[in-house]
Amino acid sequence: MSYLDIHAHFADEGYDFPAEWERIRAAGVETVVLAGDTAAHSRMHRDFCAEHDGAYFCAGVHPSVTEGFGTETVAALTELAGDPKCVAIGEIGLDYHYPETDKPKQREAFVAQLETAAKLDMPVQIHSRDAAADTLAILRENGALLKKGFLLHCYSYSPDLMAEILSLGGYFSFGGVACFKNAARVWECVRACPQDRILSETDSPYLSPFRGEKNSPANIPVIVKRLAELRGEREEDLKVAIRKNANKLFGV
């Protein structure tokens, strides 16, 4: 069973292609889903995926760059979502990490993109940092918009919140942070996640399992091995589960 990376970024990240793609495939990673953080980057990912087997993309606007978000943005995302290799709207959500954050604008863009996904009959990939309560509230209030499913990527909140999100139909992906020595809360969440809701990611070029290095989907085998160790499962069994989950949620 091949490996997959459900959440990575290539656009404007300085990777050396085609060498990097060859390295990824040589590592046994056959599927990579590229997350959009702006409409422009989503277009770049669309173009990359058109030329690479096993590459898929999401169209979305990251919460940290929602200034100027409006009807034109929604129209651009809708057009991108019509591409056969677009598998979700994302990454969308809330990020309250920085003090100057425009929280109302983030919430507005989040709901607008949930509405867009529902109209297009597509799942979503969600980013949430330092915004657990508001994220949960929006998901609860907009449950009717989540009919095609949703993923909380790079999940690092609590198992208790995980239970709440599971009840709404959520999935969870984990990456290089699970390999860190001081990530006890993430380890707890990895162990608590049901096997039919777990996925593997890198969030490349960020959060490499090797501190200080640029991340790559080629590191997915290292991450999956660690996830299996934490869960007390055979790596091959976890790979099968991850593949089934990715196919059910995103069709990849």
VOBA-1610 file (N, C-alpha, C; in pm, whole numbers, padded with zeros to 5 digits, always signed):
BEGIN
Met+00085-00120+00000Met+00000+00000+00000Met+00089+00125+00000Ser+00059+00215-00090Ser+00140+00336-00104Ser+00108+00438+00005Tyr+00198+00533+00022Tyr+00180+00642+00117Tyr+00109+00759+00049Leu+00048+00846+00132Leu-00011+00967+00077Leu+00007+01083+00174Asp+00015+01202+00116Asp+00026+01327+00191Asp-00100+01407+00159Ile-00187+01423+00256Ile-00316+01486+00232Ile-00310+01639+00239His-00193+01695+00279His-00186+01841+00293His-00042+01889+00280Ala-00013+01954+00166Ala+00121+02010+00143Ala+00107+02136+00059His+00216+02213+00053His+00221+02337-00026His+00345+02335-00115Phe+00327+02362-00244Phe+00439+02372-00337Phe+00455+02513-00394Ala+00345+02587-00411Ala+00347+02714-00482Ala+00437+02817-00414Asp+00530+02870-00488Asp+00623+02973-00438Asp+00703+02928-00316Glu+00730+02799-00305Glu+00803+02747-00189Glu+00946+02707-00222Gly+00988+02727-00346Gly+01128+02707-00381Gly+01174+02564-00400Tyr+01082+02472-00424Tyr+01123+02333-00451Tyr+01185+02322-00589Asp+01275+02227-00603Asp+01344+02203-00728Asp+01272+02091-00803Phe+01182+02129-00893Phe+01112+02029-00973Phe+01179+02021-01111Pro+01186+01903-01172Pro+01116+01779-01133Pro+01190+01693-01031Ala+01307+01732-00988Ala+01386+01647-00898Ala+01311+01617-00768Glu+01243+01716-00712Glu+01172+01694-00586Glu+01057+01596-00603Trp+00985+01607-00714Trp+00875+01513-00737Trp+00927+01371-00754Glu+01040+01357-00820Glu+01101+01225-00835Glu+01141+01168-00700Arg+01192+01255-00611Arg+01230+01211-00476Arg+01107+01167-00396Ile+00999+01240-00411Ile+00874+01206-00342Ile+00823+01070-00387Arg+00821+01049-00517Arg+00771+00922-00568Arg+00864+00806-00531Ala+00994+00833-00529Ala+01090+00729-00491Ala+01073+00686-00346Ala+01019+00776-00262Ala+00994+00744-00121Ala+00869+00659-00103Gly+00798+00632-00211Gly+00677+00551-00202Gly+00550+00632-00181Val+00561+00764-00196Val+00444+00853-00179Val+00382+00872-00317Glu+00267+00810-00337Glu+00204+00813-00469Glu+00098+00920-00484Thr+00050+00974-00371Thr-00057+01074-00376Thr-00021+01193-00288Val-00030+01312-00345Val-00008+01436-00271Val-00123+01531-00301Val-00187+01582-00196Val-00293+01681-00211Val-00237+01817-00168Leu-00238+01912-00259Leu-00182+02045-00234Leu-00290+02139-00184Ala-00266+02202-00071Ala-00364+02290-00008Ala-00347+02432-00060Gly-00459+02497-00092Gly-00454+02635-00138Gly-00458+02732-00022Asp-00370+02833-00023Asp-00379+02937+00080Asp-00423+03070+00020Thr-00413+03084-00112Thr-00469+03198-00185Thr-00523+03145-00317Ala-00605+03228-00384Ala-00654+03187-00516Ala-00538+03173-00613Ala-00439+03263-00604Ala-00323+03258-00694Ala-00244+03129-00676His-00219+03091-00551His-00146+02966-00526His-00229+02845-00565Ser-00359+02853-00548Ser-00447+02743-00591Ser-00435+02724-00742Arg-00425+02833-00817Arg-00407+02822-00963Arg-00273+02757-00996Met-00169+02795-00923Met-00038+02735-00946Met-00041+02585-00918His-00111+02547-00814His-00125+02405-00783His-00206+02333-00891Arg-00310+02399-00942Arg-00388+02340-01051Arg-00298+02308-01170Asp-00213+02402-01204Asp-00125+02383-01319Asp-00024+02272-01294Phe+00028+02264-01171Phe+00122+02157-01136Phe+00052+02021-01148Cys-00068+02011-01094Cys-00140+01884-01092Cys-00176+01836-01232Ala-00197+01930-01324Ala-00230+01892-01462Ala-00118+01814-01527Glu+00003+01832-01477Glu+00120+01770-01539Glu+00180+01657-01455His+00120+01625-01341His+00179+01523-01252His+00074+01423-01204Asp+00093+01299-01241Asp+00005+01192-01192Asp+00021+01180-01040Gly-00090+01163-00973Gly-00086+01146-00828Gly-00092+01275-00750Ala-00094+01389-00821Ala-00103+01519-00754Ala-00245+01574-00770Tyr-00301+01621-00659Tyr-00434+01680-00656Tyr-00426+01810-00577Phe-00532+01892-00584Phe-00525+02019-00513Phe-00659+02059-00453Cys-00651+02152-00358Cys-00767+02216-00299Cys-00764+02363-00338Ala-00880+02425-00349Ala-00889+02567-00380Ala-00944+02639-00257Gly-00867+02734-00204Gly-00914+02803-00085Gly-00826+02919-00046Val-00875+02994+00053Val-00803+03109+00106Val-00779+03087+00256His-00653+03086+00293His-00610+03067+00433His-00661+03183+00519Pro-00700+03156+00643Pro-00753+03264+00728Pro-00659+03381+00750Ser-00529+03359+00741Ser-00435+03468+00765Ser-00424+03565+00648Val-00485+03531+00534Val-00477+03619+00417Val-00616+03647+00361Thr-00711+03673+00450Thr-00849+03696+00407Thr-00880+03843+00380Glu-00784+03933+00397Glu-00808+04072+00363Glu-00842+04083+00215Gly-00951+04152+00184Gly-00994+04164+00046Gly-01082+04051-00002Phe-01106+03953+00084Phe-01192+03840+00046Phe-01333+03891+00017Gly-01390+03844-00094Gly-01525+03887-00130Gly-01582+03803-00242Thr-01681+03858-00313Thr-01750+03782-00417Thr-01657+03741-00531Glu-01559+03826-00564Glu-01464+03790-00670Glu-01378+03671-00630Thr-01343+03668-00501Thr-01264+03554-00451Thr-01345+03426-00462Val-01469+03433-00420Val-01556+03315-00426Val-01571+03268-00571Ala-01586+03362-00663Ala-01598+03327-00805Ala-01471+03257-00855Ala-01355+03306-00813Ala-01229+03246-00854Ala-01216+03103-00800Leu-01253+03085-00674Leu-01245+02952-00613Leu-01343+02856-00679Thr-01461+02906-00712Thr-01563+02824-00777Thr-01512+02774-00913Glu-01447+02864-00987Glu-01392+02825-01116Glu-01283+02718-01099Leu-01195+02738-01004Leu-01088+02641-00978Leu-01145+02506-00937Ala-01251+02508-00859Ala-01311+02385-00809Ala-01369+02298-00920Gly-01391+02358-01036Gly-01441+02282-01149Gly-01337+02196-01217Asp-01210+02215-01181Asp-01104+02134-01238Asp-01116+01990-01187Pro-01097+01891-01275Pro-01112+01751-01231Pro-01015+01707-01122Lys-00904+01780-01104Lys-00809+01742-01000Lys-00829+01822-00871Cys-00930+01905-00865Cys-00961+01975-00739Cys-01050+01885-00655Val-01005+01853-00534Val-01076+01754-00452Val-01145+01814-00330Ala-01120+01944-00302Ala-01179+02004-00182Ala-01164+02155-00188Ile-01238+02222-00101Ile-01217+02364-00075Ile-01128+02373+00048Gly-01017+02445+00037Gly-00927+02454+00150Gly-00789+02508+00110Glu-00704+02549+00204Glu-00739+02535+00343Glu-00808+02661+00393Ile-00912+02644+00466Ile-00994+02753+00517Ile-01005+02739+00668Gly-01052+02843+00736Gly-01069+02829+00880Gly-01038+02954+00957Leu-00975+02937+01074Leu-00945+03047+01165Leu-00803+03035+01217Asp-00735+03150+01229Asp-00601+03153+01287Asp-00588+03281+01369Tyr-00595+03265+01502Tyr-00592+03379+01594Tyr-00454+03397+01658His-00352+03339+01596His-00219+03337+01657His-00159+03477+01674Tyr-00184+03563+01576Tyr-00122+03696+01578Tyr-00218+03801+01634Pro-00169+03893+01716Pro-00256+03988+01785Pro-00334+04082+01693Glu-00281+04109+01573Glu-00350+04203+01483Glu-00457+04134+01398Thr-00487+04010+01429Thr-00583+03932+01351Thr-00720+03999+01343Asp-00775+04003+01222Asp-00912+04052+01200Asp-01007+03932+01214Lys-01048+03905+01337Lys-01128+03786+01364Lys-01262+03786+01291Pro-01336+03898+01290Pro-01464+03898+01217Pro-01447+03866+01069Lys-01342+03920+01007Lys-01318+03893+00865Lys-01285+03747+00842Gln-01206+03690+00931Gln-01174+03547+00919Gln-01299+03462+00928Arg-01385+03494+01025Arg-01508+03417+01041Arg-01598+03430+00918Glu-01605+03550+00864Glu-01686+03575+00744Glu-01635+03491+00626Ala-01504+03493+00604Ala-01445+03418+00493Ala-01461+03267+00514Phe-01447+03223+00637Phe-01462+03081+00669Phe-01601+03033+00630Val-01704+03102+00677Val-01842+03062+00649Val-01872+03072+00499Ala-01822+03178+00434Ala-01845+03193+00290Ala-01787+03075+00212Gln-01670+03028+00254Gln-01608+02915+00184Gln-01675+02782+00219Leu-01729+02771+00340Leu-01811+02654+00372Leu-01936+02651+00284Glu-01995+02767+00264Glu-02113+02777+00178Glu-02079+02740+00033Thr-01963+02786-00011Thr-01918+02755-00146Thr-01899+02604-00163Ala-01835+02541-00066Ala-01813+02397-00072Ala-01946+02322-00077Ala-02042+02366+00003Ala-02173+02300+00005Ala-02243+02313-00130Lys-02236+02432-00189Lys-02298+02453-00320Lys-02234+02365-00427Leu-02105+02344-00413Leu-02031+02265-00511Leu-02029+02116-00478Asp-02088+02081-00364Asp-02092+01941-00319Asp-01952+01885-00298Met-01868+01965-00226Met-01730+01927-00204Met-01696+01927-00055Pro-01599+01845-00014Pro-01549+01849+00124Pro-01458+01970+00145Val-01415+01990+00269Val-01327+02102+00300Val-01209+02056+00384Gln-01097+02128+00368Gln-00980+02113+00456Gln-00973+02237+00543Ile-00967+02217+00675Ile-00976+02327+00771Ile-00845+02346+00846His-00805+02473+00856His-00692+02517+00938His-00750+02585+01061Ser-00702+02547+01178Ser-00747+02613+01301Ser-00630+02622+01398Arg-00592+02747+01432Arg-00483+02768+01528Arg-00525+02872+01630Asp-00513+02837+01757Asp-00548+02926+01867Asp-00691+02979+01853Ala-00779+02894+01800Ala-00916+02938+01774Ala-01013+02821+01794Ala-00988+02740+01895Ala-01066+02617+01913Ala-01215+02645+01933Ala-01247+02736+02023Ala-01388+02760+02057Ala-01466+02813+01938Asp-01410+02912+01868Asp-01481+02969+01753Asp-01491+02870+01638Thr-01387+02790+01619Thr-01392+02688+01513Thr-01505+02590+01540Leu-01512+02541+01663Leu-01617+02446+01697Leu-01755+02510+01683Ala-01768+02634+01728Ala-01897+02703+01720Ala-01942+02716+01574Ile-01852+02754+01485Ile-01888+02769+01344Ile-01924+02635+01282Leu-01851+02531+01317Leu-01883+02399+01264Leu-02020+02353+01313Arg-02050+02377+01438Arg-02181+02340+01491Arg-02293+02418+01423Glu-02272+02548+01408Glu-02376+02635+01352Glu-02399+02608+01203Asn-02300+02550+01138Asn-02308+02531+00993Asn-02299+02384+00955Gly-02351+02299+01041Gly-02346+02156+01016Gly-02406+02115+00883Ala-02509+02188+00838Ala-02574+02153+00712Ala-02482+02175+00592Leu-02376+02256+00611Leu-02283+02284+00503Leu-02171+02182+00495Leu-02168+02088+00588Leu-02058+01992+00598Leu-02096+01854+00546Lys-02194+01850+00458Lys-02251+01721+00414Lys-02151+01632+00340Lys-02047+01692+00280Lys-01948+01612+00209Lys-01824+01582+00293Gly-01827+01623+00419Gly-01718+01591+00511Gly-01614+01700+00522Phe-01531+01689+00627Phe-01428+01791+00649Phe-01311+01732+00726Leu-01195+01794+00703Leu-01070+01753+00766Leu-01015+01868+00849Leu-00977+01839+00973Leu-00898+01932+01054Leu-00752+01893+01033His-00679+01975+00959His-00541+01938+00927His-00448+01979+01042Cys-00339+01904+01053Cys-00236+01931+01155Cys-00300+01950+01293Tyr-00383+01855+01332Tyr-00462+01870+01454Tyr-00373+01869+01578Ser-00394+01969+01666Ser-00310+01978+01787Ser-00387+02031+01908Tyr-00521+02027+01901Tyr-00599+02066+02017Tyr-00607+01947+02114Ser-00720+01925+02177Ser-00731+01821+02279Ser-00814+01702+02230Pro-00798+01586+02295Pro-00886+01473+02263Pro-01033+01505+02291Asp-01061+01590+02390Asp-01199+01626+02420Asp-01262+01702+02303Leu-01187+01798+02247Leu-01239+01870+02131Leu-01250+01777+02011Met-01156+01684+02000Met-01163+01585+01894Met-01294+01509+01898Ala-01338+01472+02017Ala-01464+01399+02031Ala-01581+01483+01980Glu-01579+01612+02009Glu-01685+01703+01962Glu-01685+01708+01808Ile-01566+01719+01750Ile-01555+01730+01604Ile-01589+01597+01537Leu-01552+01488+01601Leu-01591+01356+01548Leu-01742+01344+01538Ser-01812+01397+01636Ser-01958+01387+01637Ser-02021+01465+01521Leu-01945+01559+01464Leu-01991+01637+01350Leu-01947+01576+01217Gly-01872+01466+01225Gly-01827+01396+01105Gly-01686+01428+01060Gly-01606+01490+01147Gly-01473+01535+01108Gly-01369+01424+01097Tyr-01268+01453+01016Tyr-01147+01371+01004Tyr-01029+01454+01055Phe-00915+01387+01079Phe-00799+01454+01137Phe-00672+01405+01068Ser-00581+01499+01039Ser-00452+01459+00984Ser-00341+01505+01076Phe-00235+01425+01079Phe-00121+01450+01165Phe+00007+01443+01083Gly+00105+01525+01123Gly+00228+01532+01047Gly+00353+01524+01133Gly+00453+01602+01095Gly+00584+01594+01158Gly+00587+01627+01305Val+00490+01705+01353Val+00488+01739+01496Val+00480+01614+01582Ala+00414+01510+01531Ala+00404+01385+01607Ala+00540+01321+01631Cys+00641+01363+01554Cys+00777+01309+01569Cys+00861+01391+01667Phe+00808+01505+01713Phe+00883+01589+01805Phe+00888+01525+01944Lys+00991+01558+02021Lys+01008+01499+02154Lys+00919+01564+02259Asn+00866+01682+02230Asn+00787+01754+02330Asn+00642+01773+02285Ala+00590+01672+02215Ala+00456+01685+02156Ala+00356+01592+02222Ala+00356+01586+02354Ala+00272+01491+02428Ala+00123+01508+02396Arg+00077+01633+02380Arg-00065+01654+02353Arg-00102+01600+02215Val-00015+01620+02118Val-00040+01565+01984Val-00037+01412+01988Trp+00057+01355+02062Trp+00061+01209+02074Trp-00072+01156+02129Glu-00125+01226+02229Glu-00251+01185+02290Glu-00363+01185+02187Cys-00363+01286+02101Cys-00465+01297+01998Cys-00448+01189+01891Val-00324+01160+01854Val-00297+01054+01758Val-00353+00922+01809Arg-00332+00895+01936Arg-00382+00771+01995Arg-00533+00768+02004Ala-00594+00885+02026Ala-00739+00892+02046Ala-00818+00890+01916Cys-00754+00919+01805Cys-00826+00930+01678Cys-00870+00792+01628Pro-00997+00774+01599Pro-01042+00646+01543Pro-00971+00614+01412Gln-00950+00487+01387Gln-00874+00448+01268Gln-00945+00490+01139Asp-01077+00502+01143Asp-01149+00539+01021Asp-01161+00690+01003Arg-01083+00769+01082Arg-01087+00914+01068Arg-00946+00976+01061Ile-00844+00895+01049Ile-00707+00948+01055Ile-00644+00955+00916Leu-00564+01062+00895Leu-00492+01081+00769Leu-00350+01130+00799Ser-00262+01116+00701Ser-00122+01158+00716Ser-00095+01280+00629Glu-00012+01371+00680Glu+00021+01494+00607Glu+00162+01538+00644Thr+00211+01636+00566Thr+00337+01699+00604Thr+00321+01849+00633Asp+00225+01915+00569Asp+00216+02062+00570Asp+00345+02122+00514Ser+00408+02050+00424Ser+00531+02099+00360Ser+00507+02238+00300Pro+00609+02324+00308Pro+00747+02302+00353Pro+00768+02319+00503Tyr+00657+02326+00579Tyr+00665+02353+00723Tyr+00665+02222+00802Leu+00702+02233+00931Leu+00684+02127+01031Leu+00750+01994+00993Ser+00873+02002+00947Ser+00946+01880+00916Ser+00966+01795+01041Pro+00962+01663+01028Pro+00995+01578+01142Pro+01141+01591+01183Phe+01220+01649+01095Phe+01361+01674+01124Phe+01379+01822+01148Arg+01393+01861+01273Arg+01396+02002+01313Arg+01496+02082+01231Gly+01450+02197+01184Gly+01538+02287+01111Gly+01549+02261+00963Glu+01489+02151+00916Glu+01496+02119+00774Glu+01366+02157+00703Lys+01377+02183+00575Lys+01259+02207+00493Lys+01185+02075+00475Asn+01056+02080+00497Asn+00976+01957+00489Asn+00943+01923+00345Ser+00908+01798+00322Ser+00871+01747+00190Ser+00778+01628+00206Pro+00687+01606+00111Pro+00607+01484+00115Pro+00691+01357+00118Ala+00818+01367+00079Ala+00907+01250+00087Ala+00926+01202+00230Asn+00890+01287+00328Asn+00902+01248+00469Asn+00780+01173+00523Ile+00680+01153+00441Ile+00560+01084+00487Ile+00589+00945+00546Pro+00677+00863+00489Pro+00703+00733+00551Pro+00754+00744+00695Val+00835+00846+00725Val+00883+00868+00862Val+00767+00902+00953Ile+00676+00984+00904Ile+00561+01027+00984Ile+00465+00911+01009Val+00434+00835+00906Val+00340+00723+00923Val+00397+00618+01017Lys+00527+00593+01007Lys+00590+00498+01100Lys+00571+00544+01244Arg+00590+00674+01270Arg+00573+00728+01405Arg+00427+00721+01449Leu+00335+00751+01360Leu+00192+00742+01396Leu+00155+00599+01435Ala+00205+00503+01358Ala+00176+00363+01389Ala+00235+00322+01524Glu+00357+00368+01554Glu+00419+00339+01684Glu+00336+00395+01797Leu+00292+00520+01782Leu+00212+00583+01887Leu+00080+00511+01910Arg+00022+00458+01804Arg-00108+00394+01812Arg-00099+00245+01843Gly+00023+00189+01842Gly+00039+00047+01866Gly-00019-00039+01755Glu-00008+00011+01631Glu-00063-00059+01515Glu+00049-00099+01420Arg+00021-00196+01336Arg+00113-00228+01227Arg+00110-00115+01127Glu+00227-00074+01081Glu+00233+00036+00986Glu+00151+00007+00861Glu+00158-00116+00812Glu+00085-00150+00691Glu-00066-00137+00711Asp-00114-00174+00830Asp-00257-00160+00859Asp-00298-00013+00861Leu-00213+00071+00919Leu-00243+00214+00923Leu-00241+00273+00783Lys-00147+00232+00700Lys-00142+00281+00562Lys-00271+00247+00487Val-00321+00126+00508Val-00446+00085+00443Val-00562+00172+00491Ala-00567+00198+00622Ala-00674+00281+00677Ala-00668+00424+00623Ile-00547+00478+00619Ile-00530+00615+00568Ile-00575+00623+00423Arg-00540+00525+00343Arg-00580+00524+00203Arg-00733+00518+00190Lys-00796+00434+00270Lys-00942+00424+00266Lys-01007+00556+00306Asn-00953+00619+00409Asn-01009+00745+00457Asn-00995+00856+00352Ala-00878+00861+00288Ala-00855+00963+00185Ala-00949+00942+00067Asn-00971+00817+00032Asn-01060+00788-00079Asn-01205+00822-00046Lys-01245+00792+00076Lys-01383+00821+00117Lys-01410+00971+00124Leu-01314+01045+00178Leu-01336+01189+00200Leu-01307+01272+00076Phe-01197+01242+00007Phe-01152+01326-00104Phe-01150+01257-00240Gly-01180+01127-00241Gly-01182+01057-00368Gly-01046+01032-00429Val-00939+01033-00347Val-00804+01011-00399Val-00746+00880-00347
//
